[in-house]
């Protein structure tokens, strides 16, 4: 009954908003100008033509084909359409994402029930509906983008892996990779966490203490002594064991943050877990290899694709060059904590973190200082301002970058303590519900997805955020969840009103422009760069920004959007 309720409730807002979007925005907008024609080619049976501006694989188009094929018999019988391609109109293609959003909300419900067996059906229903309101996920429900299909496929992969349906899980993982290439990282994450649970279950079923057995039968006495000493050291100084994991640079800040809070839950800390699991995996290596072989096949196929394609992205490779964008970790930490602000930015959470720090003031002070230094290094040396970020004023990231991060040269450094606090809070919350190894793997997967990405795209945060919210205990407090629901609803209303009812025009480019979350793949050659002072309402026009080598062009925007325009390199 819970699944039906979740699907019905989410449909109550998805259907009317979808109708409104299709009436007010009937033409393809922004990146839809690439996706919709490509899907329509597939509907006509043309699988050979590929738009070179599309960077993602055709998973979304396959979903649309199946969806349209399921509707065609009824539509043809009712004489609504006479041919299959007629159903591949913009509203029908967009509606495929609406259906996927409903399926996604049901998957969230199933995951909540599985991960929190003590949660009542009523609470699980409410929490699933509220998670479906997550603004970045909710907005793209109404447009033809890969985001909703990508999230749905990843959650289906995760759920089936938790249910020990590993072959089906690998199939969903392969399809998730067909929707977006970076999902291969989440496939590896799900396979790794699933294999850990698998070997632990085997050990429990066989009633065998594999660690003790391996140590007792080990002929290498020296190795046994070293193992025991390492365990004693880990038990005596668990923080040092976690800090040792910072050898993986991409997760440095997250692992340092984990060193404060994670060991307060379970006396068996990270290094001890890694040693135990390593021995378990070695003893059961053939069982694990056979069971998780489908995941390995997908990974091998993906590696082959990368070699054949000459890179990860399919098109527009020159604009999607891999870069060491370590600051992305900082942005995600703050964005994820802000999305759960009643949980992470509360006096109760701050008090918990303070109590954890007080347990070992000297040691934890050093670790906090180390985390701040790492954050400063990431922000100073590894902040990437992609040309697309600066060249288009239709996305919210543009305004956050210009009016917050670049408002003054010192702002990005003043945000560092907030970044560090966000990660400390996230790690401590996760560590209450998950093993230390799980938390470490989550940090590594998040880093592997975000760091190579030069664009600051909030929608890239959606999948790691879903893993975070599903695997933490934030849902135990109903009042905080109610506040989260109010925040999400307010943001969704504001963003949708701005998108539908606050359009503007550019003189240099035809068509109506609208505010949206994402950065376009091929932004218009010009865009206004708002400054700090209001511009004149008559007698002059603001100018748009073009990358170096291009002359500015006039821009026509509503009076309430006019601002003094500054060069991208200026400080305001």
C-alpha positions as CSV (number, residue, x, y, z in Angstrom):
1,X,0.0,0.0,0.0
2,X,2.9,2.3,0.7
3,X,4.2,2.1,-2.9
4,X,0.8,3.0,-4.3
5,X,0.4,6.0,-1.9
6,X,3.9,7.3,-2.8
7,X,3.2,7.0,-6.5
8,X,-0.3,8.6,-6.2
9,X,1.0,11.5,-4.1
10,X,4.0,12.3,-6.3
11,X,1.7,12.2,-9.3
12,X,-0.5,14.9,-7.8
13,X,2.1,17.5,-8.5
14,X,4.0,15.9,-11.4
15,X,1.0,15.8,-13.7
16,X,-0.3,19.4,-13.4
17,X,3.2,20.9,-13.4
18,X,4.1,18.8,-16.5
19,X,1.0,20.1,-18.2
20,X,1.9,23.7,-17.3
21,X,5.5,23.3,-18.5
22,X,4.4,21.9,-21.9
23,X,1.9,24.7,-22.4
24,X,4.2,27.6,-21.4
25,X,7.4,26.1,-22.8
26,X,6.2,24.1,-25.8
27,X,9.5,24.2,-27.6
28,X,12.8,22.4,-26.7
29,X,14.7,24.5,-24.2
30,X,18.5,24.7,-23.6
31,X,20.0,21.1,-23.8
32,X,16.6,19.7,-25.0
33,X,17.5,21.1,-28.4
34,X,20.1,18.2,-28.6
35,X,18.2,15.4,-26.7
36,X,14.8,15.7,-28.3
37,X,15.9,15.6,-32.0
38,X,18.2,12.7,-31.2
39,X,15.3,10.8,-29.5
40,X,13.1,11.5,-32.5
41,X,15.7,10.1,-34.8
42,X,15.6,6.9,-32.8
43,X,11.8,6.9,-33.2
44,X,12.2,7.0,-36.9
45,X,14.6,4.1,-36.8
46,X,17.7,6.1,-37.4
47,X,20.2,4.7,-34.9
48,X,23.3,5.7,-36.9
49,X,23.1,9.5,-36.8
50,X,24.5,11.1,-33.6
51,X,24.6,14.7,-32.6
52,X,28.2,15.5,-31.8
53,X,27.1,17.9,-29.0
54,X,25.6,15.1,-27.0
55,X,28.0,13.9,-24.3
56,X,26.0,11.1,-22.7
57,X,25.1,7.6,-24.1
58,X,21.7,6.9,-25.4
59,X,20.1,5.3,-22.4
60,X,17.4,7.9,-22.0
61,X,16.4,7.5,-25.7
62,X,16.0,3.7,-25.2
63,X,13.7,4.4,-22.2
64,X,11.7,6.7,-24.4
65,X,11.4,4.1,-27.1
66,X,10.1,1.5,-24.7
67,X,7.7,4.1,-23.2
68,X,6.3,5.2,-26.5
69,X,6.1,1.7,-27.8
70,X,3.9,0.8,-24.7
71,X,1.6,3.7,-25.5
72,X,1.4,3.2,-29.2
73,X,-1.2,0.4,-29.5
74,X,-3.7,2.2,-27.3
75,X,-3.1,5.5,-29.0
76,X,-3.4,3.9,-32.5
77,X,-6.5,2.1,-31.6
78,X,-8.1,5.3,-30.3
79,X,-7.0,7.0,-33.5
80,X,-5.0,9.6,-31.6
81,X,-1.9,8.9,-33.8
82,X,-1.4,7.1,-37.1
83,X,2.3,6.3,-36.9
84,X,4.9,5.5,-34.3
85,X,7.0,8.7,-34.7
86,X,4.0,10.9,-34.1
87,X,4.1,9.8,-30.4
88,X,7.7,11.1,-30.1
89,X,6.5,14.7,-29.7
90,X,8.0,17.0,-27.1
91,X,5.2,16.4,-24.4
92,X,5.4,12.6,-24.7
93,X,9.2,12.6,-24.5
94,X,9.1,14.8,-21.5
95,X,6.4,12.6,-19.9
96,X,8.8,9.7,-20.0
97,X,10.8,11.5,-17.4
98,X,7.7,12.2,-15.3
99,X,7.0,8.4,-15.3
100,X,10.5,7.7,-14.3
101,X,10.2,10.2,-11.4
102,X,7.2,8.3,-10.1
103,X,9.2,5.1,-10.3
104,X,12.1,6.7,-8.6
105,X,9.9,7.8,-5.6
106,X,8.7,4.2,-5.2
107,X,12.3,3.0,-5.3
108,X,13.1,5.5,-2.5
109,X,10.3,4.1,-0.5
110,X,11.5,0.5,-0.9
111,X,15.0,1.5,0.0
112,X,13.8,3.3,3.2
113,X,11.8,0.2,4.2
114,X,14.8,-2.1,3.5
115,X,17.4,0.1,5.2
116,X,15.2,1.1,8.1
117,X,13.1,-2.0,9.0
118,X,11.8,-0.2,12.2
119,X,10.3,2.6,10.1
120,X,6.6,2.5,9.9
121,X,4.8,2.4,6.6
122,X,3.3,5.8,7.2
123,X,6.7,7.4,8.0
124,X,8.4,5.7,5.1
125,X,5.7,7.0,2.7
126,X,6.0,10.6,4.0
127,X,9.8,10.5,3.8
128,X,9.8,9.1,0.3
129,X,7.5,11.8,-0.9
130,X,9.7,14.5,0.8
131,X,12.9,13.1,-0.8
132,X,11.1,13.1,-4.2
133,X,10.8,16.9,-3.6
134,X,14.5,17.4,-3.6
135,X,14.8,20.5,-5.8
136,X,17.5,19.4,-8.3
137,X,15.7,16.1,-8.9
138,X,12.2,17.6,-9.0
139,X,12.9,20.3,-11.5
140,X,14.4,18.0,-14.2
141,X,11.3,15.8,-13.9
142,X,9.5,18.2,-16.3
143,X,12.2,18.5,-19.0
144,X,13.9,15.9,-21.3
145,X,17.2,15.4,-19.5
146,X,19.1,12.4,-18.4
147,X,19.1,13.2,-14.7
148,X,15.9,11.5,-13.6
149,X,16.5,8.3,-15.6
150,X,20.1,8.2,-14.3
151,X,19.0,8.5,-10.6
152,X,16.3,5.9,-11.1
153,X,18.6,3.4,-12.6
154,X,21.2,3.8,-9.9
155,X,18.6,3.4,-7.1
156,X,17.3,0.3,-8.8
157,X,20.8,-1.1,-9.0
158,X,21.3,-0.3,-5.3
159,X,18.0,-1.8,-4.2
160,X,18.4,-5.1,-6.1
161,X,22.0,-5.4,-4.8
162,X,20.7,-5.0,-1.2
163,X,18.2,-7.8,-1.9
164,X,21.0,-10.0,-3.1
165,X,19.8,-10.0,-6.7
166,X,23.3,-9.4,-8.0
167,X,22.8,-10.2,-11.7
168,X,19.8,-7.9,-12.0
169,X,21.7,-5.3,-10.1
170,X,24.6,-5.4,-12.5
171,X,22.1,-5.1,-15.4
172,X,20.6,-2.0,-13.8
173,X,24.2,-0.8,-13.3
174,X,25.0,-1.3,-16.9
175,X,21.9,0.6,-18.0
176,X,22.7,3.4,-15.5
177,X,26.1,3.8,-17.2
178,X,24.2,4.0,-20.5
179,X,22.3,7.0,-19.1
180,X,25.4,8.7,-17.7
181,X,29.0,7.5,-17.8
182,X,30.0,8.6,-14.3
183,X,27.4,6.1,-13.0
184,X,30.1,3.4,-13.5
185,X,31.6,4.8,-10.3
186,X,28.4,4.1,-8.4
187,X,28.3,0.7,-9.9
188,X,31.7,0.0,-8.4
189,X,30.5,1.5,-5.1
190,X,27.4,-0.7,-5.0
191,X,29.4,-3.8,-6.0
192,X,32.0,-3.1,-3.3
193,X,29.5,-2.5,-0.5
194,X,27.4,-5.5,-1.7
195,X,30.4,-7.8,-1.7
196,X,31.3,-6.7,1.9
197,X,27.8,-7.7,3.1
198,X,28.0,-10.9,1.1
199,X,31.2,-12.1,2.6
200,X,30.0,-11.2,6.1
201,X,26.8,-13.2,5.6
202,X,28.8,-16.2,4.4
203,X,30.9,-16.0,7.5
204,X,27.8,-15.8,9.8
205,X,26.1,-18.7,8.0
206,X,29.2,-21.0,8.2
207,X,29.8,-20.1,11.9
208,X,33.4,-19.7,11.2
209,X,35.7,-17.0,12.5
210,X,37.7,-16.6,9.4
211,X,40.1,-14.1,10.9
212,X,41.1,-16.3,13.8
213,X,41.3,-19.3,11.5
214,X,43.6,-17.6,9.1
215,X,45.8,-16.4,11.8
216,X,46.0,-19.8,13.5
217,X,46.9,-21.6,10.3
218,X,49.2,-19.0,9.0
219,X,52.7,-20.2,8.6
220,X,54.1,-16.7,8.6
221,X,54.3,-16.0,12.3
222,X,55.9,-12.6,11.7
223,X,52.9,-11.6,9.6
224,X,50.6,-12.7,12.5
225,X,52.5,-10.6,15.0
226,X,52.4,-7.6,12.7
227,X,48.7,-8.0,12.2
228,X,48.1,-8.2,16.0
229,X,50.3,-5.1,16.6
230,X,48.4,-3.2,13.9
231,X,45.1,-4.1,15.5
232,X,46.3,-2.9,18.9
233,X,47.6,0.3,17.4
234,X,44.3,0.8,15.6
235,X,42.4,0.2,18.8
236,X,44.6,2.6,20.8
237,X,44.7,5.3,18.2
238,X,41.8,4.9,15.7
239,X,42.1,8.4,14.5
240,X,45.6,7.7,13.2
241,X,44.3,4.7,11.4
242,X,41.7,6.8,9.6
243,X,44.2,9.5,8.8
244,X,46.4,6.9,7.2
245,X,43.7,6.4,4.6
246,X,44.4,9.9,3.3
247,X,47.0,8.3,1.1
248,X,44.1,8.4,-1.3
249,X,44.4,12.1,-2.0
250,X,41.0,12.6,-3.7
251,X,39.3,11.8,-0.4
252,X,41.7,13.6,1.9
253,X,39.2,16.0,3.5
254,X,36.5,13.5,3.9
255,X,38.8,10.9,5.5
256,X,40.3,13.5,7.9
257,X,36.7,14.5,8.8
258,X,35.9,10.9,9.5
259,X,38.7,10.7,12.0
260,X,36.8,12.8,14.5
261,X,33.4,11.2,14.7
262,X,33.4,7.7,13.2
263,X,35.1,5.8,16.1
264,X,32.6,7.1,18.7
265,X,30.1,4.5,17.5
266,X,32.0,1.3,17.2
267,X,35.3,0.4,19.0
268,X,36.4,-1.6,15.9
269,X,37.7,1.2,13.7
270,X,38.7,1.7,10.1
271,X,42.0,0.0,10.0
272,X,40.7,-3.0,12.0
273,X,37.8,-3.3,9.6
274,X,40.0,-3.1,6.5
275,X,42.3,-5.9,7.9
276,X,39.4,-8.1,8.8
277,X,37.7,-7.6,5.5
278,X,40.9,-8.2,3.5
279,X,41.3,-11.6,5.1
280,X,37.7,-12.4,4.6
281,X,37.9,-11.5,0.9
282,X,41.1,-13.5,0.4
283,X,39.6,-16.6,2.0
284,X,36.3,-16.3,-0.1
285,X,37.8,-14.7,-3.2
286,X,36.4,-17.3,-5.6
287,X,32.9,-17.1,-4.2
288,X,33.1,-13.3,-4.5
289,X,34.5,-13.4,-8.0
290,X,31.8,-15.8,-9.3
291,X,28.9,-13.9,-7.5
292,X,30.0,-10.4,-8.6
293,X,31.3,-11.4,-12.0
294,X,28.4,-9.5,-13.8
295,X,29.6,-6.3,-12.2
296,X,33.1,-7.0,-13.4
297,X,31.8,-7.5,-16.9
298,X,30.2,-4.1,-16.9
299,X,33.4,-2.5,-15.6
300,X,35.5,-4.2,-18.3
301,X,33.0,-3.2,-21.0
302,X,33.2,0.4,-19.8
303,X,37.0,0.4,-19.9
304,X,36.9,-0.9,-23.4
305,X,34.4,1.8,-24.3
306,X,36.8,4.5,-22.9
307,X,39.7,3.1,-24.9
308,X,37.6,2.9,-28.1
309,X,36.1,6.3,-27.7
310,X,39.3,8.0,-26.7
311,X,37.7,9.4,-23.5
312,X,34.6,9.2,-21.3
313,X,32.3,11.8,-23.0
314,X,30.9,11.1,-26.4
315,X,30.7,14.6,-27.8
316,X,32.0,18.1,-27.2
317,X,35.2,16.6,-25.8
318,X,37.1,19.9,-25.9
319,X,34.6,21.4,-23.4
320,X,34.6,18.5,-21.0
321,X,38.3,17.9,-20.4
322,X,39.1,16.1,-17.1
323,X,40.6,18.5,-14.6
324,X,41.6,18.2,-10.9
325,X,38.7,20.1,-9.5
326,X,39.1,19.3,-5.8
327,X,37.0,22.2,-4.8
328,X,34.0,20.2,-6.0
329,X,34.2,18.2,-2.8
330,X,33.9,21.4,-0.8
331,X,30.9,22.6,-2.8
332,X,29.2,19.2,-2.5
333,X,29.7,19.1,1.3
334,X,28.2,22.5,1.8
335,X,25.3,21.8,-0.7
336,X,24.5,18.5,0.9
337,X,24.6,19.8,4.4
338,X,22.5,22.8,3.3
339,X,19.9,20.5,1.7
340,X,19.6,18.9,5.1
341,X,20.0,22.1,7.1
342,X,17.6,21.2,9.9
343,X,19.8,18.2,10.6
344,X,23.4,19.5,10.1
345,X,23.0,23.2,11.0
346,X,21.3,22.8,14.3
347,X,22.4,23.4,17.9
348,X,22.0,19.7,18.6
349,X,24.4,18.7,15.8
350,X,26.9,21.3,16.7
351,X,26.8,20.2,20.3
352,X,27.4,16.5,19.2
353,X,30.4,17.5,17.2
354,X,31.8,19.7,20.0
355,X,31.5,16.7,22.4
356,X,33.4,14.5,20.0
357,X,36.2,17.1,19.7
358,X,36.4,17.5,23.5
359,X,37.2,13.8,24.0
360,X,40.7,14.4,22.7
361,X,41.3,18.1,22.4
362,X,45.0,18.0,21.4
363,X,44.6,15.2,18.8
364,X,41.4,16.5,17.3
365,X,42.7,20.1,17.2
366,X,45.5,18.8,15.0
367,X,43.1,17.0,12.8
368,X,40.8,20.0,12.5
369,X,43.8,22.2,11.6
370,X,44.9,19.6,9.0
371,X,41.4,19.5,7.4
372,X,41.3,23.3,7.2
373,X,44.7,23.3,5.5
374,X,43.5,20.7,3.0
375,X,40.4,22.7,2.3
376,X,42.4,25.8,1.8
377,X,44.7,24.0,-0.6
378,X,41.7,22.7,-2.5
379,X,40.1,26.1,-2.7
380,X,43.2,28.0,-3.6
381,X,44.9,25.7,-6.1
382,X,42.0,23.6,-7.4
383,X,39.1,25.9,-8.0
384,X,38.1,25.7,-11.7
385,X,36.1,28.5,-13.4
386,X,34.9,26.8,-16.6
387,X,34.2,29.1,-19.5
388,X,30.6,27.8,-19.6
389,X,30.2,29.0,-16.0
390,X,31.1,32.5,-16.9
391,X,29.5,32.8,-20.4
392,X,25.8,32.3,-19.7
393,X,23.5,34.1,-17.3
394,X,20.5,31.6,-17.5
395,X,21.7,29.3,-14.7
396,X,21.8,29.9,-11.0
397,X,25.4,28.7,-10.6
398,X,26.4,31.8,-12.6
399,X,24.9,34.1,-10.0
400,X,26.2,32.1,-7.0
401,X,29.7,32.2,-8.5
402,X,29.6,35.9,-9.3
403,X,27.7,37.3,-6.3
404,X,29.0,34.9,-3.6
405,X,32.2,33.2,-4.4
406,X,33.6,36.1,-6.5
407,X,32.0,38.9,-4.6
408,X,35.4,39.5,-3.0
409,X,38.7,37.7,-3.3
410,X,38.5,36.6,0.4
411,X,35.1,35.1,0.3
412,X,36.2,31.7,-1.0
413,X,38.6,31.4,1.9
414,X,36.0,32.5,4.5
415,X,33.8,29.7,3.3
416,X,36.5,27.1,4.2
417,X,35.4,26.6,7.8
418,X,31.9,26.1,6.6
419,X,33.1,23.5,4.1
420,X,35.0,21.7,6.8
421,X,32.1,21.8,9.3
422,X,29.7,20.4,6.6
423,X,32.0,17.4,6.0
424,X,32.5,16.8,9.7
425,X,28.7,16.8,10.2
426,X,28.0,14.6,7.2
427,X,30.6,12.0,8.2
428,X,29.6,11.9,11.8
429,X,25.9,11.4,10.8
430,X,26.8,8.6,8.3
431,X,29.1,6.9,10.8
432,X,26.1,6.4,13.2
433,X,24.3,4.2,10.7
434,X,27.1,2.7,8.5
435,X,30.4,0.9,8.9
436,X,33.6,3.0,8.7
437,X,34.5,1.2,5.4
438,X,31.2,2.0,3.9
439,X,31.7,5.7,4.8
440,X,35.2,5.6,3.3
441,X,33.9,4.0,0.1
442,X,31.2,6.6,-0.2
443,X,33.7,9.4,0.2
444,X,35.9,7.9,-2.5
445,X,33.0,7.4,-4.9
446,X,31.9,10.9,-4.4
447,X,35.4,12.2,-5.0
448,X,35.8,10.1,-8.1
449,X,32.6,11.4,-9.6
450,X,33.0,15.1,-8.8
451,X,36.7,15.9,-8.8
452,X,37.4,15.2,-12.6
453,X,34.4,17.4,-13.5
454,X,35.3,21.0,-14.4
455,X,31.7,22.3,-14.4
456,X,30.1,23.3,-11.2
457,X,26.8,21.5,-11.7
458,X,24.5,21.1,-8.7
459,X,22.7,18.3,-10.5
460,X,25.9,16.2,-10.3
461,X,25.4,16.2,-6.5
462,X,22.0,14.4,-6.7
463,X,23.1,10.8,-6.7
464,X,25.7,11.1,-3.8
465,X,23.1,13.1,-1.9
466,X,20.5,10.3,-2.3
467,X,23.0,7.8,-1.0
468,X,23.7,10.2,1.9
469,X,20.1,10.8,2.8
470,X,19.0,7.2,2.5
471,X,21.9,5.8,4.6
472,X,21.9,8.3,7.4
473,X,19.5,8.5,10.4
474,X,18.2,12.0,9.5
475,X,14.7,10.5,9.1
476,X,14.4,9.7,12.9
477,X,13.2,13.2,13.6
478,X,9.8,14.1,12.2
479,X,10.0,17.8,13.0
480,X,13.3,18.1,11.1
481,X,11.8,16.3,8.1
482,X,8.8,18.6,8.1
483,X,11.2,21.6,8.0
484,X,13.1,19.9,5.1
485,X,9.9,19.4,3.2
486,X,9.0,23.1,3.7
487,X,12.4,24.1,2.4
488,X,12.2,21.9,-0.6
489,X,8.7,23.0,-1.5
490,X,9.7,26.7,-1.2
491,X,12.7,26.2,-3.5
492,X,10.7,24.3,-6.0
493,X,7.9,26.9,-6.1
494,X,10.5,29.7,-6.5
495,X,12.5,27.9,-9.2
496,X,9.4,26.9,-11.2
497,X,7.9,30.3,-11.1
498,X,11.1,31.9,-12.3
499,X,11.4,29.3,-15.1
500,X,7.8,29.7,-16.3
501,X,6.9,33.3,-15.6
502,X,10.1,35.3,-15.6
503,X,11.5,34.9,-19.1
504,X,13.7,37.4,-20.9
505,X,15.2,37.9,-24.3
506,X,18.6,38.4,-25.8
507,X,19.0,40.8,-28.7
508,X,21.8,38.8,-30.2
509,X,19.9,35.5,-30.1
510,X,16.3,34.7,-31.0
511,X,13.9,33.0,-28.7
512,X,12.9,33.4,-25.0
513,X,15.5,32.7,-22.3
514,X,14.6,31.2,-18.9
515,X,16.3,30.7,-15.6
516,X,17.4,27.1,-14.9
517,X,19.6,25.1,-12.6
518,X,22.1,23.7,-15.1
519,X,24.9,25.1,-17.2
520,X,24.2,24.5,-20.9
521,X,26.6,22.4,-23.0
522,X,26.9,25.1,-25.7
523,X,26.0,28.4,-24.0
524,X,25.2,31.4,-26.1
525,X,28.2,33.3,-27.1
526,X,27.2,36.1,-24.8
527,X,25.6,36.6,-21.5
528,X,25.2,39.4,-19.0
529,X,27.4,39.5,-16.0
530,X,25.6,41.3,-13.2
531,X,27.7,43.6,-11.2
532,X,27.0,45.3,-7.8
533,X,25.2,48.4,-8.9
534,X,21.8,48.8,-10.6
535,X,22.1,49.9,-14.2
536,X,20.1,52.6,-15.8
537,X,16.5,51.8,-16.9
538,X,16.6,54.0,-19.9
539,X,19.0,55.6,-22.2
540,X,21.6,52.8,-22.3
541,X,21.8,49.1,-22.5
542,X,23.9,46.6,-20.5
543,X,26.4,44.6,-22.4
544,X,27.0,40.9,-22.6
545,X,30.2,39.0,-21.9
546,X,32.0,37.0,-24.5
547,X,35.2,35.0,-24.0
548,X,38.4,36.7,-24.8
549,X,38.6,37.7,-28.5
550,X,34.9,38.5,-28.9
551,X,33.4,42.0,-28.8
552,X,30.5,42.5,-26.4
553,X,27.0,42.7,-27.8
554,X,23.9,44.5,-26.6
555,X,21.6,42.5,-24.3
556,X,17.9,43.2,-23.7
557,X,16.6,42.1,-20.4
558,X,13.7,43.2,-18.1
559,X,14.4,46.2,-15.9
560,X,14.5,44.2,-12.7
561,X,17.3,42.1,-14.3
562,X,19.5,45.0,-15.5
563,X,22.8,45.5,-13.7
564,X,26.1,47.1,-14.4
565,X,28.1,44.6,-16.4
566,X,31.8,43.9,-15.5
567,X,34.4,41.8,-17.2
568,X,34.7,38.2,-16.0
569,X,38.1,39.0,-14.5
570,X,37.0,42.0,-12.4
571,X,36.2,41.8,-8.7
572,X,33.0,43.5,-7.5
